Amino acid sequence: ECGKRFRLKINLIIHQRSHAKEGPYECPVDCGKTFVCHSWLLRHQTSHTGERPYKCSKCDKTYRRKDYLLNHQRRH
């Protein structure tokens, strides 16, 4: 145990998975990566598809992840 505490049981379960070497969600592209959360796997899969669904309204740059776009927009 690392001593971390969580209010919600699901957050504890996700955290416990992070201590494991491999997560239960494996990338279907056979890149060898595994993830502890399904949403992290979905986010990772855009690295294989080249999909860039998040577009800046000011300069038309595109990003794979929404957090990358938001970080970019703070610089305008």
WOZIFEN-V853089 format. One line per field, one symbol per residue. ss: DSSP state (h for helix, s for strand, l for the rest). A space follows every 50 residues. Layout:
BEGIN
ss=???
END
This chain:
BEGIN
ss=llllllllhhhhhhhhhhhlllllsslllllllssllhhhhhhhhhhhhl lllssllllllssllhhhhhhhhlll
END
